[in-house]
Amino acid sequence: IKLEIPTVNLDGEVTVLATISEVVVALDSCAMTWQKLISTALEAQLTKVPQGNGPLAEVDFWRERNDTLSALTEQTKLPEVQKVLEILQEAESEHIGELQLVLSDLRKYQGEALDNVKFLSTLERHLKNLTYGTGFKVVLDTIPSLMNALRMVWTISRHYNNDERMAPLMERIAWEISTTVYKAVDLHTLFKEDRAAAKEKTAEAKSTLEQWKKCYFAVRAQIEAAGGEQHWEFDRKSLFEKTDYMAAVCQDLYDILQVIIEEFYNIFCPELKVVTGDPKRIDDLVRGVNGLTSPMEELTFDPFSISSACDWKLIMAEFKEEVENVKQIFVRNLKDPPLCKNHPPVAGAIYWSRSLFYRIKHPIIRFQEVEELLASERGKEVKQIYLRVAKRMKEYEDQKYNQWRDGTEQILPLLLKNTLLTSSVTEEPVTRKKSVCFIVNFSPILQEIIIETKYMEQLGFPVPALARHVALQEDRYFRYTNGLKNMLDRYHKLMATLNEAETKLLDDHIKELWRVFKSGHRRLNWNSVGIGDFIVQCTQAIGKFESLVHQIHNNSEDISNKLLFIESTNLFKFPLIKNGDELPQVKEFFEYIKCERAKDVAHMVREYTAISQLLIKVEGRVASTNSGRSPKLTSYYAYWENRIYQVLTQLIVKNLQAFNAAVLANVPLFQTEAILSVPEIILQPNASEIDKMTAQCIRDCVEVTKHFVRWMHGTCIGCPPQHVKQDEVITFSFYSDISQNPLIIEEAVLITQNVHKLLASLSKYLNQWKRYHPLWKLDKDIVMERLAAEKPACITFDEELQFYMKVAQEVTQQPLIKDEQFIRLQLAPLAYAVQENARGWVVSLGKLLNESAREELFRLEEKIQVGVFRSV
């Protein structure tokens, strides 16, 4: 981000520069640019957030903000920038206040970023250990020192001493700690590792999570004991809910490894094979024990996620007490059972019930293999629980099935009588309402019945004959609904391409299309045999309508291209610079614009005339006539005539704006001369003539619209000239409306004012040449007579001659070209005239000196002759 320094000359005193309007205006513009640039940079920084979930992302975030804002702040300290601010402050600019506010915000946010980077840097080593440390020992050692460093930041920092800043950072640290545990403790591999190493890993993971909470409360106690104003109390749920939950899961895993598996393996040791004499039976039991952890190794969810807490608890409950737990799950979810993906509600509920049944049935079958287990008191108790739960599940299945069968037999015939289509309006659709939509009227309940029927048969339940018949027709219904949907999608997409004028234009054709839709909307239902034929008829009708729409859109595109050509025409084409830097004279400049404009207008009028022929082509396709007067196209003609008016208005506005920009730009387009017309110094042509030529050029630009003849009402045919009086003919064109447009009037006045100001500025510049007025204002003859009468000494003549020669030389050193905005002022004729006047004075003084010298010579000769005569 770079602050552009203004190109104006800032040499000089601030108080002096603040009085120069050109300087202040340029600096004002610069100040507005700076204000927008800095505001945009601040907004961009303030909307950014750290990229990543860990704490290092926050360090990087503040470091990046500090780098960006520091670079921008340093630019504002540059001497050139400071001088601009001083000049605007001295000139009491209206923009300096806003700029100062933005600069104040920049300094504030840069200071905040610098302070945060300084304090966060003290944490960076600990945070890197937390993020990249290998093994839990590094993390365990890092947490206490990190928390002490956070306490120091909380106590000293100006910005990280409140909940708004510190709480998110603490949450990121909690996230990093939980992520470290999550990566290390992987249930897919944990139970395949060495049991001692796995047990140690889960213990360390739990200690790490607990250390985080323990150190937090230790620092909190230290801060409260210090009696500071800020209390170390953040949202505990955000900080510890996940880590506490993960610690509990780690404890569960530790228990499984320590109590269950290890104790089982101690029981089924190799020595037991020798004692029992049945090694195969012992091996089977060991495989059974190994199978206890299989559900945990094949989890489809994240056990450390709080959102999966119920799933994890379910796994643990199954592991510890399979039958009793299944009963609780069944009772709890009777009304809203969890469904597998793609399962319908009723069959899915029955599937869920049976899956629970098989889960409790499996351990019973395993127990039956060891008769003494079921023969024990505990075995008999478990068997009774199993039978009660199984009976309850069977009753649940029967209830669900009976309700579904009765409901299906009642509602299915009604659903099949639904019409194929429904619409977004209840009455006959109105053509010009583009928002009218047709919808495939295939009930989701009907789709659900089909799926339920298929699953019920898989479950072994008898299904109603009609439901079975409908289910067998699923592919047919799918083809029909898909065909109808594709057909309607094509129709709606086509209607969305029509604007209001095109909708009115195609009113009859849309009604005809709806007539084809009507049978599916009123008569045909899902029992009908003509659904396929209906889809074909609708598709053909849409295709025919689509072809017509494409033809109209092609014509519209042709018309739009012609209007785009008209709108983009340059009505102020400037002559090219010839012979290097030689610019055209004023009259030549405006004459060139006039000639080029005439050529372009002729081309524009040809394009405009062709629009009527394109509309007649549309008329032929829509109304089968080619008169240009079709009543069906009245609104369509009006639509395009309004578009033409808008295009012509935009054409004039854009060209006037472009010409005004050229007037204000510091690029000369033509040249004028400054001449001496005794006794005045004037422009040639004079300012008044340049004003008139500019005004006439502007009028000619607006009067271009006179060439665009309006259409007769309700047609696309040009209105013929109207004879108002005997010798007066009026042609109706767009000029009468466009010339009264306030925006065009305002732009024309603005150009005139800018040119007038420029000419006034040039005239003011020529005033400095008035110091040479005595050269031509004084009468040389009278001055010479007076000087001769005074009989001055030679030194007087020398002084006068030196003065006029110096003037002649001084003029040669003046710049002979003055470029101001779009005018180049040639000063050579004026300089030559001043030189000639100065030389004239030199010649007159020379003649006078010559005559004076001759008279003196003659008098001297007379004296010499008289003296000689007397001596004789």
Secondary structure by P-SEA (a helix, b strand, c coil): cccccccccccccaaaaaacaaaaaaaaaaaaaaaaaaaaaaaaaaacccccccaaaaaaaaaaaaaaaaaaaaaaacaaaaaaaaaaaaacccaaaaaaaaaaaaaaaaaaaaaaaaaaaaaaaaaaaaaccccaaaaaaaaaaaaaaaaaaaaccccccccccaaaaaaaaaaaaaaaaaaaccccccccccaaaaaaaaaaaaaaaaaaaaaaaaaaaaaaaaccccccccccccccaaaaaaaaaaaaaaaaacccaaaaaaaacaaaaaaaccaaaaaaaaaaaaaccccccccccccccccaaaaaaaaaaaacccaaaaaaaaaaacccccccccccaaaaaaaaaaaaaaaaaaaaaaaaacccccccaaaaaaaaaaaaaaaaaaaaaaaaaaaaaaaaaccaaaaaaccccccccccccccccccbbbbccccaaaaaaaaaaaaaaaacccccaaaaaaaaaaaaaaaaaaaaaaaaaaaaaaaaaccaaaaaaaaaaaaaaaaaaccccccccccccaaaaaaaaaaaaaaaaaaaaaaaaaaaaaaaaaaaaaaacccccccccccccccccaaaaaaaaaaaaaaaaaaaaaaaaaaaaaaaaaaaaaccccccccccaaaaaaaaaaaaaaaaaaaaaaaaaaaaaaaacccccbbbbbbbccccccccccaaaaaaaaaaaaaaaaaccccccccccccccccccccccccbbbbbcaaaaaaacaaaaaaaaaaaaaaaaaaaaaaaaacccccccccccccaaaaaaaaaaacccaaaaaaaaaaaaaaaaaaaacccccccccbbbbaaaaaaaaaaaaaaaaaaaaaaaaaaaaaaaaaaaaaaaaaaaaac
